[in-house]
Amino acid sequence: MRYRQAMMGLLFVAVVGGAASAAQAPRVAALDALQPGRWVLKEKDGTSRSLCIADPRNVMQIQHGTAQCSRFVIANDPRSATVHYTCPGAGHGRSMIHVEGRTQFSLRTQGILEGAPFETEYEGHHVGFCHQTGAVR
């Protein structure tokens, strides 16, 4: 009986531990194609901003910056992806990306940020290397 309980406990730890690891950093194939570095994001209204993207996975939660968020991958193709994410205390979002190549992408994102809704579309263009380290700035 104790052997069976011990085996069930180990199985539970293995399943829960594996699920937790997968939830922390799901692989998104389209983001693997993007080059880290300095990017210019141009919004649909014509405004633009320059930022350093050290980890392309953070593009999917661009409105929430480096907040600790859980992610659920809805669609995952080599050139496009859809991700829903939840950031406890900061809101949630859904982002859809289409990657044109290592240096260009389009992103549509919507959700709730600090209690207010947002919906934005970006065109991203890689323009060089970052002079400082860090994630999305």
Secondary structure, DSSP 4 states (H G I P E B T S, - for coil): -HHHHHHHHHHHHHHHHHHHHHHHS---HHHHTSPPEEEEEEETTS-EEEEEESSGGGGGGGGGTT---EEEEEEE-SSEEEEEEEETTTEEEEEEEEEEETTEEEEEEEEEETTEEEEEEEEEEEEE--SS--S--
